[in-house]
Amino acid sequence: MTADFILAIRLILAFFLLLFFAWAIWVIWSDLKQQTQRITKLSVPAIFISLESDPENKIRFNLPEVIIGRDESCNFRIDKPTISARHARFSFHHNQWWVEDLNSSNGTYINNEPVSNSIVLTSNDQVRFGEMDYIIDLE
């Protein structure tokens, strides 16, 4: 075998190796693109929160988690003295909206029942944080 023949074989093998790497990267890229499209299609249904005294003025949230409280970082901020800094959490999992009290000092109530564990929310539930009454509407 001559040196030119061995060089040609090496170049052909290097070409096929690069071709294989390009194919592998393309397959991984395509799979990531499909996964991203699948994840973006899985949207969280909206939850609407309105004051019981003003049910027409609804605030809409499309987040998988909504933190309620006095703190600036809360998604739904209620600046009242009976509301804790991080009072309660609405979260969407297992295809349902849930509410849980975050060890607030004045409690969270669903339909006048205290929330001690996570509870499933339904449309038209009355939720009370401290002394503030709200109505929940689900999409």
N, C-alpha and C positions, 0 to 999 in steps of 0.2 A: 504494500500500500504506500502510495506516495503521500507526501505532506499536503499536497493540494487536495487530494481526495479526503483526507482526514479533516482538513479545514472546512471543506464543503459539508461534510456530515455534521460537524459541530455547529456550523451556521444554520443548517436545516433544523437540528434539534433545538437550538436556541430560539429560532423562529416559532416552532411549535410550542415551546415552553412559554414564550411571551403570549402567544395566541391563547393558550390555556389560562394564563393569569387574567388576560383581558376578558375571557368568557366568564371566569369565576367572579370577577368584580362586577360584570354586567348582571349576573344572576343574583348576587347579593344586593345590588342597587335596586333591581326590579322587585325583589322581595320586600325590602325596606319601604319602597314606594307603595306597594300594595298594603302593607301593614299600616302605614300612615293614613291611607285612604280609609281603611276599615275603622281605625280608631276615631278619625274625625267624623265618620258617619254615626258613631255611637254617641249621640248627644244626650245631655241630661235634660229631662223635661223641666219646664219652667215652674217655679213656685212663686206665687203672688202673696204679698203680705200687705194688709191694709188695716188701718185703725178701725176698731169696731164702730166708733162714732162717725167714720167717713169711709164706708165700704167701697165707694166708687173710685177713690184715690188709691190705686194699687201700685205697689213697687214690685217690679219683676226681677227675679234672679234666675240666671241660667248656669249657675256654678254648681259643682258637685258638693260643695260645702259652704254654708253661710253661717258666719259667726255673728251673734247678736251681743251687743254690750255697749258700754260707755267709752271704751278705749278707741283711740284714733285708728287702730289697725283693723277694727271690726268691719265686716261687710255691711251690716245693718246697724248703724250707730243710733243709740237712743240716749240722749244726754239728760237723764233724769236721776235724782239722788237714790231712787229705789232700785236702780239697775246696776248690777256689778260691772266691773271693767270687762270681763268676758263672762257673760251671763248664761248663754245657751248656744247650742249648735243645731242647725238643720243639716242633715247629710243625706245624700242619695246613694244608696247601695241596695243590692238584692232587689233591684227594680222597684224600690219604694222610697219615699221620703220618710226620714226618721227625725225625731227631736230628742235631745238629751240636755239635761241641766248640767252646767259646768261648775258645780258647787257654789252656786250663787247664794248670796246672803238672804235674799227675799224669795227665792224659789221660782220655779217655772211650773205653770199649770196648763193642762190640756182639758178643756171642757170642765173646768173647776176641780179636776183631780190633780194632785201633785205628781210631778214627773220625778221618779226616783231612778229609773232605768231608761234605756232608749225605748221610745214608743213610736209606732208607725203613725204618720199623719194621714188624714183624709181631707178631702175638700170640705170647706165650711167648718173646720175645727176652730174653736175659740182657744187662743193661746194667750196666757197672761204672763208677762215678765214683770215681776215686782207689782206695781200698781197699773201697768199699761196693758190694755186689752186689745188684741189683734185678731183678725179673721184670716185664715189660711185658705187659699184657693190653689188647686193643683191643675196643671195642664193635662 
